[in-house]
Amino acid sequence: MVEMMRIGIPKEKNKNETRVALVPVSIPKLAKLGFDVVIEKGAGENSGYSDSEYEKKGAKISNLKDVMSSELVASIDIPDIKMMKKGQLLACMADPFRKLKETKEIIDAGITLLSLEVIPRRLSKGQSMDVNSSQDNLSGYRAALMGSQHISKMVPMMMTSAGTVRPAKFIVQGAAVAGLQAIATAKRLGAVVQAIDVRLAAKQDTESLGAKFIDVPGWKDAESSSGHASLFTDKGLQEAFDNALMDAVKNADVVITTARLFGAKAPKLFFGKENNEKMTKEMKEGAVIVDMNTDTSGNIVGSKEGEIIEKDGVTIVGIPNLCRTIPNTASMLYSNNVTNFVTVLVDEGNLVINQEEQVLTGDEGGISAGYGGILIAEGGKIHKNHTKLIEAMK
């Protein structure tokens, strides 16, 4: 138990990171919970939040050393932990399965690690704290805009005196949060939209937005108990899936890929290696692919992280974390998530790790799949419910 409650917000060390973990409007809410808020000088500049705005809301602007001495440090990415001490709390998107080395350093330092993206997905209480949903929503929106930006034709149908302009055709792979927002945005732009997903639950969501779901005859659901998409191993159904998707891709103007596996590399668009390699050759000249997952090996063969390239006459946009291109809004939503999450840490004016709190330790579905909750480690040990991470650390 910590006697004093103080939350520190450092400036992100990653030069590509434009967001900030807390925005000025959240400060009064945290003050009501009993927090003093300390912001590193210039932390919000890239997101459009000035130091004076923070000060007006009651925050203290200080240096990095002061910020990192706070009982609770909140950030987007893993900060420089050299200034932190045993027993402090760190809340960020640690991505522990892909950043095993950094995660181990935090654990070995005795810092309590709270990885915000490891929120139990089926827990209704956690929805307002879900950084995945808030950030993926914006990324999906931006992906649709980037796809429309890079094709050399109009998106909506237009009736003109010179003739009719047919609408662009969009294909969205993965109809979870990012995919559904990409579908909704493409529809608003006037595109004809189709979507495909290994999870059958995605069909109803897709059709509710006015898009067509690409049906695969005989397809069986591929959703894990924790609510994430899982790999599917039936070879016959994999082939049927690939054939249905390839038929759609051949006629597409824009393909947006959103599929991401929790704690693993992103799956390729097709199950079959040959289909992945020939995909761009089968597509129309001038078509565009937006690969949203190049930071985790990519959904598309040949896509490059942070780059826009051309392959076989097809433009491949490989900009990951597209929410970073809307930093003001992305920071505001992330800040709301952090503020809501912090409430589960407060008990009678003290910071407390409640082992009975499912947001922290995991719900039944996640635990059965080897995942716990947001609490990754405490007191130099990985939480017992994170059995997959324990195994990965060996």
C-alpha positions in Angstrom: 0.0 0.0 0.0 1.3 3.5 -1.0 0.5 6.4 1.4 0.8 9.2 -1.1 -0.9 9.2 -4.5 1.0 11.0 -7.3 0.8 10.2 -11.0 3.6 11.1 -13.4 3.4 11.5 -17.2 6.7 11.5 -19.1 7.3 12.7 -22.6 7.4 9.6 -24.9 10.9 8.6 -25.7 10.0 7.0 -29.1 10.5 9.6 -31.8 7.6 8.2 -33.8 5.2 8.4 -30.9 3.0 11.5 -31.2 0.6 10.8 -28.3 0.6 11.6 -24.6 -0.8 9.4 -21.9 -2.9 12.1 -20.2 -4.6 15.2 -21.5 -5.5 18.3 -19.4 -9.2 17.6 -19.2 -8.5 14.4 -17.2 -6.6 16.2 -14.4 -9.6 17.4 -12.4 -11.0 13.9 -12.5 -7.8 12.5 -11.1 -7.6 15.2 -8.5 -11.0 14.2 -7.2 -9.6 10.7 -6.7 -6.8 12.2 -4.6 -4.0 12.4 -7.2 -1.4 15.0 -7.7 -0.5 15.1 -11.4 3.1 15.8 -12.6 3.7 16.3 -16.3 7.2 16.4 -18.0 7.8 19.7 -19.7 6.6 19.5 -23.4 5.0 16.0 -23.0 1.8 17.1 -24.8 3.3 19.3 -27.5 3.1 16.7 -30.3 -0.6 16.1 -29.5 -1.6 19.7 -29.4 -1.7 20.1 -25.6 0.5 22.9 -24.2 2.2 23.0 -20.7 0.0 26.0 -19.8 -3.2 24.0 -20.5 -2.0 21.3 -18.0 -1.1 24.0 -15.4 -4.5 25.6 -15.8 -6.1 22.3 -14.9 -4.0 21.9 -11.8 -1.0 19.8 -13.0 2.6 20.5 -12.1 5.1 20.8 -15.0 8.4 19.4 -14.0 11.5 17.5 -15.3 11.8 13.8 -16.1 13.5 12.8 -12.9 10.7 14.3 -10.8 8.0 12.7 -13.0 9.6 9.3 -12.8 9.7 9.4 -9.0 5.9 9.3 -8.9 4.2 6.4 -7.2 2.3 5.7 -10.4 3.9 6.5 -13.8 1.6 6.4 -16.9 2.8 6.4 -20.5 2.0 5.1 -24.0 5.1 3.0 -24.6 7.6 1.6 -22.0 9.5 4.7 -20.6 13.1 4.8 -19.4 12.8 2.8 -16.2 16.4 3.6 -15.0 14.9 6.4 -12.9 12.3 4.2 -11.3 12.6 2.2 -8.1 11.2 -1.0 -6.6 7.6 -0.8 -5.7 6.6 1.9 -8.1 3.7 1.3 -10.5 4.0 1.6 -14.3 0.9 1.7 -16.5 1.5 1.6 -20.2 1.1 -0.5 -23.4 4.1 -2.7 -22.6 3.4 -5.4 -25.3 5.1 -7.9 -23.0 5.0 -10.9 -25.4 6.8 -8.9 -28.2 9.1 -7.0 -25.8 10.3 -9.8 -23.5 13.6 -8.2 -22.8 12.2 -4.9 -21.7 9.4 -6.6 -19.7 12.0 -8.8 -17.9 14.0 -5.7 -17.0 10.9 -4.1 -15.4 10.1 -7.3 -13.5 13.7 -7.7 -12.3 13.6 -4.1 -11.0 10.7 -4.9 -8.8 8.4 -2.4 -10.6 4.7 -3.3 -10.7 3.9 -3.6 -14.4 0.3 -2.8 -15.5 0.1 -3.4 -19.3 -3.1 -1.6 -20.4 -3.6 -3.5 -23.7 -3.9 -6.8 -21.8 -7.4 -5.9 -20.7 -9.8 -8.9 -20.4 -11.9 -8.5 -23.5 -15.1 -10.1 -22.2 -15.2 -8.1 -19.1 -17.9 -5.4 -19.4 -16.4 -3.3 -16.6 -13.2 -3.0 -18.6 -14.7 -1.6 -21.7 -14.2 2.0 -20.7 -10.5 1.2 -19.9 -9.9 -0.7 -23.2 -7.0 1.1 -24.9 -7.1 -1.4 -27.8 -10.6 -0.4 -28.7 -10.1 3.3 -28.4 -6.9 3.3 -30.5 -7.9 0.7 -33.0 -11.1 2.6 -33.7 -9.1 5.6 -34.9 -6.6 3.4 -36.8 -9.4 1.8 -38.7 -10.9 5.2 -39.6 -7.5 6.4 -40.8 -6.9 3.3 -42.8 -10.0 3.9 -44.9 -9.0 7.5 -45.5 -5.5 6.4 -46.5 -6.8 3.8 -48.9 -9.1 6.4 -50.6 -6.2 8.9 -50.7 -3.9 6.6 -52.6 -6.2 5.2 -55.3 -6.4 7.2 -58.5 -10.2 7.2 -58.7 -13.2 8.6 -56.9 -14.7 6.6 -54.0 -18.4 7.3 -54.2 -20.7 6.7 -57.1 -21.4 9.9 -59.1 -24.0 10.7 -61.7 -22.6 13.4 -64.0 -23.5 14.9 -67.4 -20.3 13.2 -68.7 -21.4 9.8 -67.4 -21.7 7.7 -64.3 -18.7 7.1 -62.0 -18.9 3.7 -60.4 -18.0 3.5 -56.7 -14.7 2.1 -55.5 -14.6 -1.4 -54.1 -13.1 -1.9 -50.6 -12.2 -5.3 -49.0 -11.6 -5.3 -45.2 -9.9 -8.3 -43.7 -10.7 -8.6 -40.0 -14.0 -7.2 -38.7 -13.0 -6.4 -35.1 -12.8 -2.9 -33.8 -10.4 -1.5 -36.4 -12.0 -3.4 -39.2 -15.5 -2.3 -38.3 -14.5 1.3 -38.2 -12.7 0.9 -41.6 -15.9 -0.6 -43.0 -18.1 2.2 -41.5 -15.7 5.0 -42.8 -15.5 3.4 -46.3 -19.3 3.2 -46.4 -19.6 6.9 -45.4 -17.1 7.7 -48.2 -19.5 6.0 -50.6 -17.5 2.8 -51.3 -19.0 -0.7 -51.9 -17.5 -2.7 -49.0 -17.0 -6.4 -48.4 -15.4 -7.9 -45.3 -14.0 -11.3 -44.2 -13.1 -12.7 -40.8 -12.3 -16.1 -39.3 -14.8 -15.3 -36.5 -18.4 -16.0 -37.4 -19.6 -13.4 -34.9 -18.2 -10.7 -37.3 -20.8 -11.4 -39.9 -23.7 -9.8 -38.1 -21.5 -6.8 -37.2 -20.4 -6.4 -40.8 -23.9 -6.6 -42.2 -25.2 -4.1 -39.6 -22.9 -1.5 -41.2 -24.3 -2.1 -44.7 -21.3 -4.1 -45.9 -21.3 -7.6 -47.4 -19.7 -10.4 -45.5 -17.7 -12.9 -47.6 -19.2 -16.3 -46.8 -17.0 -19.4 -46.8 -19.0 -22.6 -47.3 -18.7 -24.9 -44.3 -16.6 -22.4 -42.3 -16.2 -23.1 -38.6 -15.7 -20.4 -36.0 -12.1 -19.5 -35.1 -12.5 -17.4 -31.9 -10.6 -18.2 -28.7 -12.2 -18.3 -25.2 -10.5 -15.0 -24.5 -12.4 -13.3 -27.4 -9.4 -13.1 -29.8 -9.1 -14.6 -33.2 -7.2 -17.8 -33.3 -5.4 -19.8 -35.9 -7.4 -22.4 -37.9 -5.9 -25.6 -39.0 -8.4 -27.4 -41.2 -6.7 -27.5 -44.6 -9.8 -27.9 -46.7 -11.5 -25.0 -45.1 -8.4 -22.9 -45.3 -8.4 -23.5 -49.1 -12.1 -22.5 -49.3 -11.3 -19.4 -47.3 -8.4 -18.4 -49.6 -10.5 -19.0 -52.8 -13.4 -16.9 -51.6 -11.0 -14.1 -50.5 -8.9 -14.2 -53.7 -12.1 -13.8 -55.9 -13.0 -10.7 -54.0 -9.4 -9.3 -53.9 -9.0 -9.5 -57.7 -11.8 -6.9 -58.2 -10.9 -4.7 -55.3 -9.6 -1.1 -55.5 -8.6 -1.0 -51.8 -7.8 -3.9 -49.5 -7.4 -3.0 -45.8 -5.9 -5.7 -43.5 -6.5 -5.4 -39.8 -5.9 -9.0 -38.5 -3.7 -9.1 -35.4 -3.0 -12.1 -33.1 -2.6 -11.3 -29.4 1.0 -12.0 -28.3 2.1 -13.3 -31.7 3.1 -12.2 -35.2 0.3 -10.9 -37.4 -1.2 -13.6 -39.7 -0.8 -13.3 -43.4 -3.9 -12.4 -45.5 -4.2 -15.9 -47.0 -3.6 -19.3 -45.3 -1.7 -20.6 -48.4 1.9 -19.3 -48.9 1.4 -19.3 -52.7 -1.7 -17.1 -52.5 0.1 -14.6 -50.3 3.0 -14.4 -52.8 0.9 -14.0 -55.9 -1.7 -11.7 -54.4 -0.5 -8.4 -55.9 -0.1 -10.0 -59.3 -3.8 -10.9 -59.2 -4.9 -7.4 -58.3 -5.9 -4.6 -60.6 -3.3 -2.1 -61.7 -3.4 0.9 -59.4 -5.1 -0.9 -56.5 -4.1 -0.1 -52.9 -3.4 -2.2 -49.9 -3.3 -0.7 -46.4 -1.4 -3.2 -44.1 -2.1 -2.0 -40.6 0.2 -4.5 -38.9 3.7 -4.0 -40.4 5.0 -3.5 -36.8 4.2 -7.2 -36.1 5.5 -8.7 -39.4 2.6 -7.6 -41.5 -0.4 -9.2 -43.1 1.0 -8.7 -46.6 4.1 -10.3 -48.1 6.5 -7.5 -49.1 5.0 -4.7 -47.0 7.5 -2.6 -45.1 7.0 -1.0 -41.8 6.7 2.8 -42.0 6.9 2.8 -45.8 4.6 3.2 -48.8 5.9 1.0 -51.7 4.7 -0.3 -55.0 4.7 -3.9 -56.0 3.3 -5.3 -59.3 1.6 -2.0 -59.9 -0.1 -2.1 -56.5 0.6 0.5 -53.8 1.2 -1.0 -50.3 0.8 1.4 -47.4 2.7 0.0 -44.4 2.2 2.7 -41.8 1.5 1.0 -38.4 -0.2 2.6 -35.4 -2.3 4.9 -37.7 -3.9 6.4 -34.5 -0.6 8.3 -34.2 -1.6 10.4 -37.2 -4.6 11.7 -35.1 -2.6 12.4 -31.9 -5.0 14.9 -30.3 -8.0 12.6 -30.4 -6.0 9.5 -29.8 -4.4 11.0 -26.7 -7.8 12.2 -25.4 -9.3 8.7 -25.7 -6.2 7.0 -24.2 -6.3 9.5 -21.3 -10.0 8.6 -20.7 -9.0 4.9 -20.6 -6.2 5.6 -18.1 -8.4 7.8 -15.9 -11.1 5.1 -15.8 -8.5 2.4 -15.1 -6.9 4.2 -12.2 -10.2 4.0 -10.3 -9.6 0.3 -9.7 -6.2 1.1 -8.1 -7.7 3.5 -5.5 -9.0 2.4 -2.1 -9.7 5.0 0.5 -7.1 7.4 -0.8 -4.3 4.8 -1.3 -2.9 3.0 -4.3 -3.7 -0.7 -3.9 -3.3 -3.8 -6.1 -6.5 -5.8 -5.4 -6.0 -9.4 -6.3 -9.7 -9.9 -6.5 -10.1 -7.3 -9.2 -10.7 -9.1 -12.5 -9.5 -6.1 -14.6 -6.1 -6.7 -12.9 -5.9 -10.5 -12.7 -8.1 -11.7 -15.5 -11.5 -13.2 -16.2 -12.2 -16.9 -16.6 -12.0 -17.0 -20.4 -8.6 -15.3 -20.5 -7.1 -17.3 -17.7 -8.2 -20.6 -19.3 -6.3 -19.4 -22.5 -3.2 -18.6 -20.5 -3.7 -14.9 -20.1 -4.3 -12.9 -16.9 -5.3 -9.3 -16.7 -3.6 -5.9 -16.8 -1.4 -6.8 -13.9 1.6 -8.4 -15.5 4.0 -8.5 -12.5 4.4 -7.4 -8.9 7.2 -7.8 -6.5 9.6 -9.2 -9.1 7.3 -12.0 -10.2 4.9 -12.5 -13.1 1.3 -12.9 -12.0 0.4 -16.5 -11.7 -2.5 -16.2 -14.2 -0.2 -15.2 -17.0 1.0 -18.7 -17.7 1.8 -18.1 -21.4 4.1 -15.2 -20.5 5.7 -17.3 -17.7 6.4 -19.9 -20.4 7.7 -17.3 -22.9 10.1 -16.0 -20.3 11.8 -19.3 -19.7 
